Amino acid sequence: MIDSEFIRKERFKKILEPFQVHEEKLSENISRDYLEICPRKGNLMPHAIEVLRYLTQNYKLAIITNGFDEIQHQKLSAGKLNGYFEHVITSQKAGHRKPAREIFQYALRSNAVESHEAIMVGDNLITDIGGAKNASIDPVFFNADKIQHSELLVHEIHSLDELNAIL
């Protein structure tokens, strides 16, 4: 598994390569600034709070992310989302990255539910939807930008308020 330090050091090097910029210090500075600024943005998708209020009254919620442990709590605080999720499952904590079946199984165990009792709402066809399928969890593709794809899906939504109709 690629560790967080590797990602922190290499992520922006890879982004800068096509521009033939090979300045390690610049890459490190961008990475540091990105990790400092990005999690503090509290912007939410339309209907996020209403849907979360409904869901928390009826279901156990967890976040499954490849993001860094320390950053996720900053993001939740910035979006005023503390209290909605029982668990924040990171790849660091689970020891596996999405789309690996193991990170989804870790989330199921954390919530004491079976795969047939869960759904995964995600916006990435490979890591979220593919990962849920790998773990025999019904996926819901959140396709807010209405991107064209050829994936065969049972559930696809374009707005969070469509989620209630599926449940």
Backbone as a printed PyTorch tensor [residue, N CA C, xyz], in Angstrom:
tensor([[[  0.8470,  -1.1850,   0.0000],
         [  0.0000,   0.0000,   0.0000],
         [  0.8890,   1.2430,   0.0000]],

        [[  0.4950,   2.2300,  -0.7460],
         [  1.2160,   3.5010,  -0.7780],
         [  0.8670,   4.2650,   0.4900]],

        [[  1.8760,   4.7180,   1.2180],
         [  1.5810,   5.4170,   2.4640],
         [  1.3490,   6.9050,   2.2410]],

        [[  0.8370,   7.5610,   3.2770],
         [  0.4530,   8.9690,   3.1680],
         [  1.6480,   9.8810,   2.8890]],

        [[  2.8060,   9.5500,   3.4350],
         [  3.9900,  10.3900,   3.1880],
         [  4.3760,  10.3640,   1.7150]],

        [[  4.2820,   9.1960,   1.1040],
         [  4.5820,   9.0780,  -0.3200],
         [  3.6200,   9.9460,  -1.1310]],

        [[  2.3350,   9.8630,  -0.8090],
         [  1.3280,  10.6580,  -1.5240],
         [  1.6060,  12.1450,  -1.3360]],

        [[  1.8830,  12.5470,  -0.1080],
         [  2.1690,  13.9700,   0.1650],
         [  3.3470,  14.4720,  -0.6610]],

        [[  4.3730,  13.6490,  -0.7970],
         [  5.5790,  14.0660,  -1.5230],
         [  5.4160,  13.9840,  -3.0350]],

        [[  4.6990,  12.9790,  -3.5160],
         [  4.6840,  12.6890,  -4.9460],
         [  3.4880,  13.2360,  -5.7150]],

        [[  2.3700,  13.4920,  -5.0350],
         [  1.1360,  13.8710,  -5.7300],
         [  1.3350,  15.0600,  -6.6630]],

        [[  1.8940,  16.1470,  -6.1680],
         [  2.0170,  17.3440,  -7.0030],
         [  3.2120,  17.2810,  -7.9460]],

        [[  4.1850,  16.4200,  -7.6550],
         [  5.2450,  16.1810,  -8.6320],
         [  4.6350,  15.6230,  -9.9090]],

        [[  3.7170,  14.6570,  -9.7460],
         [  3.0550,  14.0330, -10.8990],
         [  2.1970,  15.0470, -11.6540]],

        [[  1.5620,  15.9410, -10.9440],
         [  0.7200,  16.9570, -11.5780],
         [  1.5730,  17.9580, -12.3470]],

        [[  2.7330,  18.2910, -11.8030],
         [  3.6010,  19.2840, -12.4350],
         [  4.4240,  18.7180, -13.6010]],

        [[  4.6130,  17.4000, -13.6410],
         [  5.4350,  16.7750, -14.6890],
         [  5.0270,  17.1490, -16.1150]],

        [[  3.7450,  17.1070, -16.4790],
         [  3.3710,  17.4490, -17.8630],
         [  3.7550,  18.8770, -18.2600]],

        [[  3.9490,  19.7320, -17.2620],
         [  4.3640,  21.1160, -17.5200],
         [  5.8830,  21.2520, -17.4740]],

        [[  6.5560,  20.1190, -17.3410],
         [  8.0120,  20.0380, -17.2530],
         [  8.5660,  20.9090, -16.1330]],

        [[  7.8400,  20.9050, -15.0230],
         [  8.2730,  21.5900, -13.8040],
         [  8.7370,  20.5030, -12.8450]],

        [[ 10.0070,  20.5400, -12.5030],
         [ 10.6000,  19.5110, -11.6540],
         [ 11.2550,  20.1360, -10.4310]],

        [[ 10.5250,  20.9940,  -9.7650],
         [ 11.0480,  21.6700,  -8.5800],
         [ 10.4320,  21.0360,  -7.3420]],

        [[ 11.2410,  20.2770,  -6.6370],
         [ 10.7550,  19.5440,  -5.4660],
         [ 10.2050,  20.4810,  -4.3930]],

        [[ 10.8690,  21.5850,  -4.1650],
         [ 10.4040,  22.5270,  -3.1340],
         [  9.0280,  23.0910,  -3.4960]],

        [[  8.8090,  23.4230,  -4.7640],
         [  7.5100,  23.9230,  -5.2090],
         [  6.4400,  22.8610,  -4.9730]],

        [[  6.7290,  21.6320,  -5.3310],
         [  5.7970,  20.5310,  -5.1320],
         [  5.4510,  20.3670,  -3.6520]],

        [[  6.4520,  20.4260,  -2.7940],
         [  6.2340,  20.3080,  -1.3440],
         [  5.3840,  21.4670,  -0.8200]],

        [[  5.6470,  22.6730,  -1.3020],
         [  4.8790,  23.8420,  -0.8640],
         [  3.4160,  23.7540,  -1.2980]],

        [[  3.1870,  23.3220,  -2.5340],
         [  1.8150,  23.1780,  -3.0270],
         [  1.0880,  22.1140,  -2.2000]],

        [[  1.7470,  21.0100,  -1.9390],
         [  1.1430,  19.9400,  -1.1480],
         [  0.7880,  20.4390,   0.2500]],

        [[  1.7160,  21.1440,   0.8820],
         [  1.4700,  21.6730,   2.2320],
         [  0.2920,  22.6420,   2.2190]],

        [[  0.2830,  23.5540,   1.2500],
         [ -0.8000,  24.5420,   1.1610],
         [ -2.1380,  23.8750,   0.8590]],

        [[ -2.1150,  22.8950,  -0.0280],
         [ -3.3380,  22.1640,  -0.3760],
         [ -3.9370,  21.5020,   0.8680]],

        [[ -3.0930,  20.8170,   1.6310],
         [ -3.5700,  20.1290,   2.8300],
         [ -3.9790,  21.0930,   3.9300]],

        [[ -3.4750,  22.2940,   3.8970],
         [ -3.8480,  23.3150,   4.8760],
         [ -5.1630,  23.9980,   4.5070]],

        [[ -5.3330,  24.3280,   3.2390],
         [ -6.4780,  25.1430,   2.8040],
         [ -7.7030,  24.3070,   2.4420]],

        [[ -7.5270,  23.2750,   1.6660],
         [ -8.6500,  22.5090,   1.1270],
         [ -9.6060,  21.9800,   2.1990]],

        [[ -9.1250,  21.3730,   3.2790],
         [-10.0610,  20.8250,   4.2660],
         [-10.8710,  21.8830,   5.0120]],

        [[-10.4780,  23.1280,   4.9270],
         [-11.1700,  24.1890,   5.6590],
         [-12.3360,  24.7880,   4.8600]],

        [[-12.4790,  24.3510,   3.6270],
         [-13.5980,  24.8250,   2.8160],
         [-14.8420,  24.0680,   3.2610]],

        [[-15.8870,  24.7780,   3.5770],
         [-17.0810,  24.1450,   4.1190],
         [-18.2170,  24.0160,   3.1320]],

        [[-17.9200,  24.1280,   1.8490],
         [-18.9810,  24.0430,   0.8410],
         [-19.5870,  22.6430,   0.8090]],

        [[-20.9070,  22.5900,   0.7280],
         [-21.6100,  21.3190,   0.6590],
         [-22.4430,  21.2550,  -0.6110]],

        [[-22.7680,  20.0530,  -1.0160],
         [-23.6550,  19.8460,  -2.1520],
         [-25.0630,  20.2830,  -1.7380]],

        [[-25.8580,  20.7430,  -2.6910],
         [-27.2490,  21.0840,  -2.3680],
         [-27.9790,  19.8870,  -1.7340]],

        [[-28.7810,  20.1620,  -0.7420],
         [-29.6110,  19.1880,  -0.0190],
         [-28.8290,  18.3020,   0.9390]],

        [[-27.5360,  18.5290,   1.1100],
         [-26.7170,  17.6450,   1.9460],
         [-27.2450,  17.5690,   3.3750]],

        [[-27.5040,  18.6820,   3.9940],
         [-27.9240,  18.6810,   5.4030],
         [-29.2960,  18.0310,   5.5600]],

        [[-30.2550,  18.3610,   4.7050],
         [-31.5870,  17.7610,   4.8200],
         [-31.5170,  16.2390,   4.6740]],

        [[-30.7470,  15.7750,   3.7180],
         [-30.6270,  14.3360,   3.4940],
         [-29.9230,  13.6750,   4.6730]],

        [[-28.8670,  14.2840,   5.1710],
         [-28.1620,  13.7180,   6.3240],
         [-29.0550,  13.6610,   7.5570]],

        [[-29.8570,  14.6810,   7.7710],
         [-30.7890,  14.6670,   8.9180],
         [-31.7460,  13.4800,   8.8140]],

        [[-32.2960,  13.2880,   7.6200],
         [-33.1950,  12.1500,   7.4100],
         [-32.4550,  10.8300,   7.6280]],

        [[-31.3020,  10.6920,   7.0000],
         [-30.5660,   9.4360,   7.0580],
         [-30.1520,   9.0710,   8.4810]],

        [[-29.6760,  10.0400,   9.2530],
         [-29.2020,   9.7230,  10.6100],
         [-30.3370,   9.2920,  11.5260]],

        [[-31.5630,   9.6460,  11.2010],
         [-32.7070,   9.1910,  12.0000],
         [-33.0580,   7.7410,  11.7000]],

        [[-32.6160,   7.2420,  10.5550],
         [-33.0400,   5.9170,  10.1130],
         [-31.9120,   4.9190,   9.8560]],

        [[-30.6740,   5.4010,   9.7390],
         [-29.5770,   4.5280,   9.3460],
         [-28.2850,   4.9030,  10.0730]],

        [[-27.3340,   3.9380,  10.0890],
         [-25.9740,   4.2060,  10.5500],
         [-25.1960,   4.7100,   9.3440]],

        [[-24.4820,   5.8020,   9.5070],
         [-23.7180,   6.3680,   8.3950],
         [-22.2240,   6.3020,   8.6870]],

        [[-21.4730,   6.0380,   7.6450],
         [-20.0120,   6.0230,   7.7430],
         [-19.4470,   6.6480,   6.4800]],

        [[-18.2840,   7.2110,   6.6150],
         [-17.5270,   7.7170,   5.4770],
         [-16.4160,   6.7150,   5.2080]],

        [[-16.2110,   6.3930,   3.9420],
         [-15.0890,   5.5540,   3.5300],
         [-14.2690,   6.3990,   2.5700]],

        [[-13.0150,   6.6450,   2.9240],
         [-12.1980,   7.5600,   2.1330],
         [-10.7510,   7.0920,   2.0320]],

        [[-10.1340,   7.4400,   0.9230],
         [ -8.6980,   7.2400,   0.7690],
         [ -7.9260,   8.4420,   1.3090]],

        [[ -8.6360,   9.4240,   1.8210],
         [ -8.0030,  10.6310,   2.3520],
         [ -7.2710,  10.3750,   3.6600]],

        [[ -6.5000,  11.3550,   4.0770],
         [ -5.6970,  11.2480,   5.2960],
         [ -6.5690,  11.3510,   6.5470]],

        [[ -6.2200,  10.5780,   7.5840],
         [ -6.9610,  10.5860,   8.8460],
         [ -7.1760,  11.9940,   9.3910]],

        [[ -6.0840,  12.7220,   9.5510],
         [ -6.1570,  14.0270,  10.2180],
         [ -6.9440,  15.0650,   9.4140]],

        [[ -7.0250,  14.8980,   8.1200],
         [ -7.7130,  15.8570,   7.2620],
         [ -9.2330,  15.6680,   7.3110]],

        [[ -9.6950,  14.4280,   7.4600],
         [-11.1290,  14.1540,   7.3920],
         [-11.9110,  14.8820,   8.4760]],

        [[-11.3760,  14.9490,   9.6700],
         [-12.0780,  15.6300,  10.7620],
         [-12.1160,  17.1380,  10.5410]],

        [[-11.0840,  17.6700,   9.9070],
         [-11.1130,  19.0900,   9.5410],
         [-12.2190,  19.3470,   8.5230]],

        [[-12.3490,  18.4650,   7.5460],
         [-13.3910,  18.6080,   6.5260],
         [-14.7800,  18.5350,   7.1520]],

        [[-14.9710,  17.5800,   8.0530],
         [-16.2720,  17.4500,   8.7180],
         [-16.6050,  18.6970,   9.5220]],

        [[-15.6340,  19.2220,  10.2290],
         [-15.8610,  20.4460,  11.0130],
         [-16.1650,  21.6300,  10.1130]],

        [[-15.4120,  21.7860,   9.0440],
         [-15.6150,  22.9170,   8.1380],
         [-17.0030,  22.8900,   7.5130]],

        [[-17.5100,  21.6940,   7.2200],
         [-18.8310,  21.5640,   6.6230],
         [-19.9500,  21.4560,   7.6500]],

        [[-19.5770,  21.5590,   8.9300],
         [-20.5390,  21.4020,  10.0360],
         [-21.2510,  20.0540,   9.9440]],

        [[-20.4740,  19.0170,   9.6970],
         [-21.0060,  17.6760,   9.5300],
         [-20.7020,  16.7500,  10.7030]],

        [[-20.0680,  17.2840,  11.7460],
         [-19.7840,  16.4570,  12.9150],
         [-21.1020,  15.9460,  13.4860]],

        [[-21.1190,  14.7050,  13.8760],
         [-22.3050,  14.1300,  14.4740],
         [-23.1890,  13.3480,  13.5250]],

        [[-22.9910,  13.4860,  12.2430],
         [-23.8100,  12.7370,  11.2890],
         [-23.2750,  11.3330,  11.0200]],

        [[-21.9810,  11.1420,  11.1920],
         [-21.3490,   9.8830,  10.8230],
         [-20.8310,   9.1580,  12.0500]],

        [[-21.1910,   7.8900,  12.1530],
         [-20.7330,   7.0900,  13.2830],
         [-19.2640,   6.7240,  13.1530]],

        [[-18.8150,   6.5520,  11.9100],
         [-17.4260,   6.1570,  11.6740],
         [-16.8650,   6.8900,  10.4660]],

        [[-15.5980,   7.2330,  10.5630],
         [-14.8470,   7.7490,   9.4210],
         [-13.7640,   6.7140,   9.1520]],

        [[-13.9600,   5.9610,   8.0930],
         [-13.0410,   4.8750,   7.7390],
         [-12.0710,   5.4040,   6.6920]],

        [[-10.8160,   5.5190,   7.0630],
         [ -9.7950,   5.9580,   6.1160],
         [ -8.9560,   4.7600,   5.6910]],

        [[ -8.2990,   4.9000,   4.5680],
         [ -7.4250,   3.8220,   4.1110],
         [ -6.2900,   3.5970,   5.1110]],

        [[ -5.8550,   4.6610,   5.7860],
         [ -4.8150,   4.5000,   6.8020],
         [ -5.3100,   3.6050,   7.9350]],

        [[ -6.5260,   3.8590,   8.3800],
         [ -7.1000,   3.1020,   9.4890],
         [ -7.3880,   1.6540,   9.0810]],

        [[ -7.9480,   1.4640,   7.8910],
         [ -8.3610,   0.1310,   7.4430],
         [ -7.2030,  -0.6910,   6.8850]],

        [[ -6.1320,  -0.0170,   6.4780],
         [ -4.9910,  -0.7240,   5.9010],
         [ -5.1690,  -1.0910,   4.4440]],

        [[ -6.1980,  -0.5470,   3.8120],
         [ -6.4740,  -0.8050,   2.3950],
         [ -7.0880,   0.4410,   1.7940]],

        [[ -6.8730,   0.6370,   0.4980],
         [ -7.4300,   1.7770,  -0.2260],
         [ -8.6030,   1.3380,  -1.0840]],

        [[ -9.5910,   2.2320,  -1.2340],
         [-10.6630,   1.9460,  -2.1940],
         [-10.0250,   1.8220,  -3.5730]],

        [[-10.4060,   0.9020,  -4.3840],
         [-11.6000,   0.0680,  -4.3620],
         [-11.4350,  -1.3020,  -3.7180]],

        [[-10.4050,  -1.5250,  -2.9130],
         [-10.1940,  -2.8410,  -2.3040],
         [-11.4000,  -3.2450,  -1.4500]],

        [[-11.7980,  -4.4690,  -1.6130],
         [-12.9310,  -5.0200,  -0.8710],
         [-12.7300,  -4.8770,   0.6500]],

        [[-11.4950,  -4.9710,   1.0910],
         [-11.2050,  -4.9870,   2.5290],
         [-11.5920,  -3.6990,   3.2490]],

        [[-11.4490,  -2.5410,   2.6080],
         [-11.8140,  -1.2880,   3.2820],
         [-13.3350,  -1.2160,   3.4750]],

        [[-14.0840,  -1.7580,   2.5330],
         [-15.5400,  -1.7860,   2.6570],
         [-15.9600,  -2.7970,   3.7270]],

        [[-15.2770,  -3.9210,   3.7940],
         [-15.5610,  -4.9070,   4.8360],
         [-15.2430,  -4.3460,   6.2140]],

        [[-14.1910,  -3.5620,   6.3040],
         [-13.8370,  -2.8930,   7.5600],
         [-14.9860,  -1.9780,   7.9990]],

        [[-15.5430,  -1.2370,   7.0410],
         [-16.6710,  -0.3430,   7.3450],
         [-17.9020,  -1.1370,   7.7840]],

        [[-18.1690,  -2.2380,   7.1170],
         [-19.3050,  -3.0770,   7.5080],
         [-19.1320,  -3.5910,   8.9350]],

        [[-17.9460,  -4.0950,   9.2550],
         [-17.6760,  -4.5750,  10.6180],
         [-17.8050,  -3.4480,  11.6330]],

        [[-17.3160,  -2.2640,  11.3000],
         [-17.3880,  -1.1200,  12.2160],
         [-18.8270,  -0.7510,  12.5420]],

        [[-19.7170,  -0.9340,  11.5810],
         [-21.1320,  -0.6040,  11.7760],
         [-21.9770,  -1.8190,  12.1620]],

        [[-21.3410,  -2.9820,  12.2850],
         [-22.0210,  -4.2230,  12.6510],
         [-23.1920,  -4.5200,  11.7160]],

        [[-22.9390,  -4.4100,  10.4040],
         [-23.9540,  -4.7240,   9.3970],
         [-23.3630,  -5.6680,   8.3500]],

        [[-24.2520,  -6.3610,   7.6610],
         [-23.8660,  -7.2410,   6.5650],
         [-23.9460,  -6.4540,   5.2600]],

        [[-23.2770,  -6.9530,   4.2360],
         [-23.2420,  -6.2320,   2.9590],
         [-24.6330,  -6.0340,   2.3650]],

        [[-25.5450,  -6.9710,   2.5510],
         [-26.8950,  -6.8310,   1.9990],
         [-27.7340,  -5.7960,   2.7600]],

        [[-27.2300,  -5.3280,   3.8900],
         [-27.9290,  -4.3190,   4.6910],
         [-27.3830,  -2.9110,   4.4330]],

        [[-26.4230,  -2.7850,   3.5210],
         [-25.7310,  -1.5140,   3.3110],
         [-25.8710,  -1.0370,   1.8720]],

        [[-25.6840,   0.2580,   1.6960],
         [-25.4940,   0.8280,   0.3690],
         [-24.2710,   1.7390,   0.4420]],

        [[-23.6740,   1.9630,  -0.7050],
         [-22.5420,   2.8780,  -0.8200],
         [-22.9410,   3.9670,  -1.7880]],

        [[-22.9320,   5.1950,  -1.3260],
         [-23.1780,   6.3390,  -2.1980],
         [-21.8170,   6.9360,  -2.5100]],

        [[-21.4780,   7.0100,  -3.7860],
         [-20.1770,   7.5280,  -4.1590],
         [-20.1970,   8.1990,  -5.5070]],

        [[-19.1950,   9.0490,  -5.7230],
         [-19.1360,   9.8210,  -6.9660],
         [-18.0230,   9.3750,  -7.9080]],

        [[-17.3820,   8.2690,  -7.5810],
         [-16.3120,   7.7640,  -8.4380],
         [-16.6480,   6.3390,  -8.8550]],

        [[-16.7550,   6.1280, -10.1580],
         [-17.1480,   4.8110, -10.6650],
         [-16.1460,   3.7190, -10.3250]],

        [[-14.8770,   4.0540, -10.2220],
         [-13.8650,   3.0310,  -9.9560],
         [-13.7220,   2.7680,  -8.4650]],

        [[-13.3890,   3.8050,  -7.7030],
         [-13.0920,   3.5750,  -6.2890],
         [-14.3390,   3.3360,  -5.4480]],

        [[-15.3900,   4.0970,  -5.6830],
         [-16.5990,   3.9760,  -4.8600],
         [-17.5290,   2.8660,  -5.3590]],

        [[-17.9440,   2.9810,  -6.6020],
         [-18.9220,   2.0440,  -7.1540],
         [-18.2790,   0.6740,  -7.3750]],

        [[-17.1010,   0.6520,  -7.9860],
         [-16.3890,  -0.6140,  -8.1820],
         [-16.0320,  -1.2720,  -6.8650]],

        [[-15.5980,  -0.4700,  -5.9060],
         [-15.2600,  -1.0080,  -4.5910],
         [-16.4590,  -1.5940,  -3.8790]],

        [[-17.6030,  -0.9010,  -3.9500],
         [-18.8270,  -1.4140,  -3.3260],
         [-19.2180,  -2.7460,  -3.9710]],

        [[-19.1490,  -2.7950,  -5.2850],
         [-19.4790,  -4.0420,  -5.9760],
         [-18.5300,  -5.1620,  -5.5440]],

        [[-17.2350,  -4.8460,  -5.3970],
         [-16.2500,  -5.8390,  -4.9420],
         [-16.6220,  -6.4240,  -3.5860]],

        [[-17.2920,  -5.6210,  -2.7580],
         [-17.6640,  -6.0410,  -1.4050],
         [-19.1230,  -6.4800,  -1.3190]],

        [[-19.7770,  -6.6610,  -2.4650],
         [-21.1870,  -7.0840,  -2.5260],
         [-22.1290,  -6.1040,  -1.8270]],

        [[-21.8100,  -4.8220,  -1.9350],
         [-22.6500,  -3.7530,  -1.3960],
         [-23.3310,  -3.0720,  -2.5770]],

        [[-24.6250,  -2.8110,  -2.4460],
         [-25.3380,  -2.1090,  -3.5110],
         [-24.8140,  -0.6860,  -3.6220]],

        [[-24.3510,  -0.2980,  -4.8160],
         [-23.8410,   1.0580,  -4.9890],
         [-24.9000,   2.0130,  -5.5420]],

        [[-24.7590,   3.2740,  -5.1540],
         [-25.5520,   4.3620,  -5.7150],
         [-24.5460,   5.3650,  -6.2660]],

        [[-24.5610,   5.5600,  -7.5680],
         [-23.6310,   6.4940,  -8.1990],
         [-24.2050,   7.8980,  -8.1200]],

        [[-23.5090,   8.7680,  -7.4010],
         [-23.8890,  10.1740,  -7.2920],
         [-23.1840,  10.9100,  -8.4220]],

        [[-23.9300,  11.1730,  -9.4840],
         [-23.3800,  11.7380, -10.7080],
         [-23.9100,  13.1620, -10.8810]],

        [[-23.4750,  14.0580, -10.0110],
         [-23.9690,  15.4370, -10.0100],
         [-23.6760,  16.1590, -11.3190]],

        [[-22.5700,  15.8250, -11.9540],
         [-22.1880,  16.4940, -13.2060],
         [-22.7500,  15.8020, -14.4430]],

        [[-23.5150,  14.7390, -14.2240],
         [-24.1510,  13.9860, -15.3130],
         [-23.1440,  13.5570, -16.3810]],

        [[-22.0010,  13.0320, -15.9100],
         [-20.9780,  12.5640, -16.8410],
         [-21.4830,  11.3420, -17.6000]],

        [[-21.1100,  11.2440, -18.8380],
         [-21.4710,  10.0960, -19.6570],
         [-20.5830,   8.9230, -19.2640]],

        [[-21.1800,   7.7450, -19.1890],
         [-20.4110,   6.5410, -18.8710],
         [-21.1440,   5.3420, -19.4390]],

        [[-20.4770,   4.2120, -19.4400],
         [-21.0880,   2.9950, -19.9680],
         [-21.2990,   1.9530, -18.8740]],

        [[-21.1250,   2.3480, -17.6350],
         [-21.2900,   1.4310, -16.4980],
         [-22.7660,   1.0560, -16.3460]],

        [[-23.0330,  -0.2340, -16.1540],
         [-24.3970,  -0.6830, -15.8880],
         [-24.6780,  -0.5270, -14.3940]],

        [[-25.6190,   0.3460, -14.0720],
         [-25.9070,   0.6730, -12.6780],
         [-27.3780,   0.4500, -12.3690]],

        [[-27.6430,  -0.0040, -11.1700],
         [-29.0230,  -0.1260, -10.7140],
         [-29.5170,   1.2380, -10.2360]],

        [[-28.6150,   1.9730,  -9.5520],
         [-29.0080,   3.2680,  -9.0020],
         [-28.0170,   4.3580,  -9.4060]],

        [[-28.5400,   5.4340,  -9.9540],
         [-27.7500,   6.6220, -10.2720],
         [-28.5970,   7.8350,  -9.9270]],

        [[-27.9980,   8.7500,  -9.1690],
         [-28.7070,   9.9810,  -8.8140],
         [-27.8770,  11.1750,  -9.2570]],

        [[-28.5530,  12.2860,  -9.4820],
         [-27.8790,  13.5090,  -9.9050],
         [-27.9640,  14.5940,  -8.8380]],

        [[-28.8020,  14.3600,  -7.8420],
         [-28.9690,  15.2910,  -6.7310],
         [-29.1510,  14.4470,  -5.4670]],

        [[-28.6320,  14.9140,  -4.3600],
         [-28.7270,  14.1480,  -3.1310],
         [-30.1690,  13.9110,  -2.6890]],

        [[-31.0620,  14.8330,  -3.0120],
         [-32.4440,  14.6450,  -2.5810],
         [-33.1340,  13.4830,  -3.3000]],

        [[-32.5130,  12.9100,  -4.3160],
         [-33.0450,  11.7310,  -4.9920],
         [-32.7710,  10.4510,  -4.1970]],

        [[-31.8770,  10.5350,  -3.2240],
         [-31.4780,   9.3530,  -2.4610],
         [-32.6470,   8.7660,  -1.6620]],

        [[-33.4600,   9.5950,  -1.0720],
         [-34.5640,   9.1070,  -0.2500],
         [-35.4880,   8.1750,  -1.0290]],

        [[-35.6930,   8.4430,  -2.3100],
         [-36.5880,   7.6110,  -3.1270],
         [-36.0300,   6.1900,  -3.3090]],

        [[-34.7270,   6.0370,  -3.2470],
         [-34.0960,   4.7290,  -3.4000],
         [-34.2420,   3.9040,  -2.1250]],

        [[-34.1930,   4.5940,  -0.9950],
         [-34.2210,   3.8940,   0.2860],
         [-35.6220,   3.4810,   0.6180]]])
